[in-house]
């Protein structure tokens, strides 16, 4: 193999590495995205006759051995959606797409028209349902049912507050008026 081909193998490997890095940068703000890392291997010609394999091998370049997924912990940020969930550490969410099982790390969820917890593409979040805090058995698509409860009047309330000490108190005997902030 010529030195030109050796150099060309290095350029191909560098090009693949740039593509992987570009994909990582393009998806940096994608929720649940896990970066990739190109891993390389040395390429050797056959051993020179009469020498042991560990000595005398001639390098003929490099190649991309694999593009490995990195599953290290990413950033966790708070949202205003009470259904959003983050995975701390390793693990995946399980989704049901019309009977097909798919795994992912995007924890941005909403309810569909039937009350199932779904991801942006409509996959139903799979988990073990709980009733009154107790697990109910096998796993399946998680559904939140909207039930109405009979209203119940409040009989007491406890309030803890601090009054502004710099405010002048109202004159003694002044009746409270909801529309007058000075009373």
DAQUI-V526416 format. One record per run of one state. SS is the DSSP state (A for helix, B for strand, O for the rest). FROM is the first residue (numbers start at 1). LEN is the number of residues. If there is no record, write none. Layout:
ss:SS from:FROM len:LEN
ss:SS from:FROM len:LEN
This chain:
ss:O from:1 len:2
ss:A from:3 len:24
ss:O from:27 len:9
ss:B from:36 len:9
ss:O from:45 len:14
ss:B from:59 len:11
ss:O from:70 len:23
ss:B from:93 len:5
ss:O from:98 len:2
ss:B from:100 len:5
ss:O from:105 len:5
ss:B from:110 len:2
ss:O from:112 len:4
ss:B from:116 len:3
ss:O from:119 len:5
ss:B from:124 len:8
ss:O from:132 len:2
ss:B from:134 len:8
ss:O from:142 len:1
ss:B from:143 len:1
ss:O from:144 len:40
